[in-house]
């Protein structure tokens, strides 16, 4: 008999509900808090160079986040978002990918960007929206993008990248590419309609995409228990007919292993995978947020003990791959490098106003040219209201 409903029919003769928590997914953890490995844990194969590159990327982002949040408070940039507490999730997952796998990020994945090779100067140019910014100043700070390293430019609207990732990965499959797409988003974005549309599309069309959900406990000020009733996010993947895995997002070895497995499976079977990272957003949602209004200092301090960088550092020391004195000196030098780069980038001129429209069409349509001239006329009329732009065009 055919199965037009695409549902397993296992007949019973007494009515009984299936519990909403019938599926409980375990959390993969490899690295203990003291830097040792759990007995029986399968440690991923990592060479020293890769392991240290992962650590350097985490350290870079931690120090950059500290410095740039301070710069925002000083009024030097308009906005900032940290990934404090989630460095292992973003760096560990990016390290398990091929350099030509597409990354579609939300806005807390600067660790993945750094691992791919985004330079300190490129970070600063974007944050200051100056004329050297790859996005020509058209994005708000922390909305990075780089075609050269396969990192799709970030969009502010929540969840838009999820169905886009399904489509991009499907195109990779149709073109016969041996590459996948990874799509990052928070558990808050998993409440958006785009999440459900994107996962269902990927599952039905068997797109080799890795959906990476950063469940960090809060969607801005809304705690997870007010966002959804089910057992986290991973179980939703099973609901859409795809494989899923939950991982300790503060354990970089576990994240690396899970993403490595997901990539291999996605390409071999041409199917999507859902990874749920369980970590904690130690910082505010953004520089515009005050977390003291919705969570306690005691809660934050409890989770601060689960710091992903400290745990990984201890493991590297045990491996004999990291010298703590040298690491301290390197961190101090990096702080100075970041401060020096900041001072340079903030003095670079802003992009010309013509760049508002320069990449929309190969040849701007007449209407865009008319709008640009109207804008210039407006700025000429009110130059004091536009001190950065006034006088910088004919």
N, C-alpha and C positions, 0 to 999 in steps of 0.2 A: 504494500500500500504506500502511495506517495505521502509526503509530509509537507503539505503546503504551508502549515503554520510555523515550520522550523522550530518546533518545541518537542522535547522529549516527553513522551506519554507513558508514564509508569502508573498504571491504574491502581487505585485504592477504593475501598468501599465504605470507609468511615471518614467523616470530615475532620481535618486537622490543619491548623495553620503552620506554616514554616516560620520560625522565629526570625525577627529582623536582625538578630545577631547570630544566626546559624553558622555564618562564615566568619571565623576569626583568624586573621592572617598573622603569623609570627614575624618578629623583627630580627633581621640579620645583624649580628654584632660579632666582630672579630677581635677588636682591640679593647683591652681593659683600661680603666682609668689610670693605672700605674704604668702603662706602656707595655705591659705583657700581653701575650696572646691567650685567649680562652682555650682551655684544654679541648682538643679535638677540632678546633676551628681550622678551616681551610684558608691559608694565607695566600693572597694573589701573588703571582710572580712579578716582582718589581726589581729592576736593576737600580743601582745606587744613583745614577744620574737622573732617572725619572723620579725616584723618590724624593730627591733633593729639589728638583724642579717644582714638584708639587708643594713641598714645604716653603720654598722661596715665594711661590705665588700666593700662598696663604698669608705669609708674613707681610708681603708687599701690600696686599689688600687691607689687612688689619691696620697697618700704619697709615696707608692712604686714607682710609675711612676716618681715623682719628684726626688727622691733619685737616681734611677737607670739611668735616663737620665744624671744626674750630673756625675754619675760614668762612663758612656760612654764618656762624654766629658773629663774626667780625664784619659782616656785610660785604665780603669780598666776592662771594658767589651767592646766587639767589636761592638755591635749593640743594639738598643733598639727601641721599639714602645710603645707609650702611648695610652690610651683610653680616654684621657682628653675630657670631655664634653659628653661622651657616657657611663658613669658608670651606669646610670639608665637603659639604654637599656639592658645591659648585665646582671646586677645583678637582675633587676626586672623580666626579662624573666626566668632566671635560678631558681629564687625563686618559680615560679609558676609550676615547674616541679616536678615529682617524682625523688627520688634519683637514680633510676635505668633507667631513661630515658637517652638515649645516646645523648651526646653533640658532634657535629662535628663543630668545630670552624674554623674561618679564622685565624686571628692573632691579634685581638684587643678585645678578650673576656676573658681577665684574671679576670674580675669581676665574671664571671660565675664559673671559676675555683676556685676562692677564696671562693665563697658561698658554693661550694661543699665540701670544707674542705682542699684544698691544703695548706700546711703549709708554713710559712715564709721560713723555711730551704729548703723546696722543691723548692720554687721559686728561691732562691739564688743558689742552686746547679745546676739548669738548666741554669740559666743566666751565670754562670761561667764555665759551661761544665766540672765540676769536676767529680771525680770518684764516688761520691754519687748521681750524676744526674741519674734519672730514665731512661733517654734516652742514658746513657753511653757516653755523649759528642758528639753524632753523629748529633745533630740538632743545628742550629744557635740559638742564644738567642731569647726568646719569643715564641719559637715553642714548647709549653708544651704538655704533654700527661700523662694520668694516667689511667691505666686499673681499678684500685681499685675504682675510683669514676666516671667511665663511661664517660671519656673525651678522645675522639679519638685524637691521636697525630697529631699535625698540620703539614700540608705540605705547602711549599712555593708556588708551582705553583698555580696560581689563579683559583679558582672555581672547583678544582678537587673534593672537598668534596660534591658538590651538587648532582651529580648522585650517588655517594657513599651513601649518606644519603637516597636517594630514595630506593636503593637496601637494605640497612640495615633495614629500616622501613618495607619494604615488607617482609623481613625475619622474623621480629618480629611478623607481622600479621600471616604469615604461621605457625609459632610456637605457636600461640595462646597466646602470651604474652600481658599483659595489660600495655604495655609501648609504648612510642613513641620515635622518634628521632627529635631533633631540629638541624637545620643546619643554621649557621650564615655566612653571606657574605656581602660585601659592594655593593653599587650600581654600582661600576666599574666592579665587577665580574659578575654582571647581563648582561654585554655586551659580556661575554664569551659564546662560544657554549655549554659548560657544563651546564650553567644555563637553556638553552632552552631544552636540552636533559633530564636533571634531572627533571624539572617540568613536562614535557610531560609524562615521564615515570611514575612518581608518580601519575599523574592524571588518566592515562589510567589503571594502575594496582591498583589504590585505595590504595596507601601506606599511612599509618598514620604518615606522616612526617610534621613537622612545618618548613617552610622556613622563616627565619628571616633576612630580608634585612636591613642593617644599611645604610640608605641613609644619609650620612654625608656631602654631598655637593661637595666633591672632590675625584676623583680617582687619587691619588698622586697630580699632578698639574692640572689635567683636570677637569674643573667645570662641574656640571651636565648638564648644558644647551648645552655643547659641546659633551656630551656622548649620549643623547637620546632626542627625540622630544616629546614623549608621556607624559602623566600626571603621572610622577613618575614611580614607579615600581609596585605598588599594582595592577594597572589595568592589568598588564600582567598576573597575576594569573587568573583573570576573563577570559582572552583570552584563557587560557589553561583549562577552565572549572572547576576551583576550587574557593572556597570562599577566600576572601581577606579582610584585615582590615589595615587601616593606623593609626598610633598612634604617639603622641608626644613623641619622644625618650628621652626627658629631664624630663618627668613626670613619675616617677617610679610607681605611682599608676595606671596610664593608661596602662603602659607596662605590669604590673603584671596582670591586669584585662584582657587585650587582649590575653595574652599568656595562662592564665587560661581557657578562653573561647575556644581558639584554641585547646588546649590539650583535653578538654572534647569532642569537636566536632570530632576531628581526631580519637579518640578512639571509640566513639559511632558509628560513621558512616564509619569508616575505610577509611578516605579520607584525602588528604593533605590540608594544609592551608598556605596561604602566608601572613606574617605580614611585613609591611613596617614601619620602625622606622625613623621618621624625627628628626634629631638632627644636631649637627655641630661639626666637628672635630676641637677642639680648639687648639690642638697642631699641630706639623708638622706631615707629613705622617709617618716619621721615623726619627731616628737620622741622617740619610743621606740626609734629605730634608730641604730646606729653603723656607718656605711658603711665605716669603716676596716677592719672585719673581713672585707670581701669585695671591696674594690677599692683600688687604690693612689692615693696623693696625686698621683703623676705623671699618671695617667689623668685625674683630675679637673682638674688644671691644664691639660692639653692641650685638654680640652673647654671650659674656662672662656674660652679665647680665642675661642670661637664664640658669645659672649654675644649673645642676640637683641636686647637693648635697645641695646647699644653700636652694633651694625650699623645698626639702624633710626635711631638718633639721628644718625649720620653722613649718612644719606640725607636726613633732614629738614633738616639744616644745608645740604647741597648744594642743596636745593630753595629755600633762603632762607625756610623756614617756622619755623625754630627758632633762637633766639639762645642761645648756650651760657651766657653769664653770667646771663641771665634764668632759664634752666633750672635752674642751680645754686641760685639764690635760691629758686625755687619748690620745689625738692626739700627744701631746708632748712626752709622754712615748713611743708611737708607733714609732715615728721618731727615737728615740734612739735605740729601739729594732731592727729596720731595719738596722741602721748603724752598730750595733754590729754584726748582722747576716752576713752582707756584709763582714766585716773584717774577720770573721771566714771562710766563703765559699771561699774567694779568695786565702786562704792559703792551701786549700785542694788540694791534688795531682790530676793530670789529669788522665783519664782512661787509662788503658794499651792499647797498640796498637792492641792487639788481639781482642779487643771489636769492632773493625771495622767490623768484620765478624761473631762474636759469635752467633748472633741470626738469621742469614740468613737461615741456615739449622740446623737441630738437630745435624747432623754430617757433618761438612764442607766437601764439595766435593774436590777432589784432586786439581782442578784448583785454588780454593780459597786458599788452603794451599800453593800452589806454588807462587801465587801472594803475599801472606803475607811474605814469605821468601825473595822474590825479594825486597819487600818494606823495610824489615829490613836490607838487604844488602845495599840498597841505603842510608839509614839513617846512617849506620855504616861508609860508605864512605864519607858522607858529614855531620858529626855531628854538625858542627857550624851552619848549615842552619836549624837544628831542635833541638834547645836548650831544649825544653820542653820534647821531646820524646827520644832523644839520651841518651843511658846509662840506659834506664828503661826496657830493655828486654835482654834476653840472645842471 
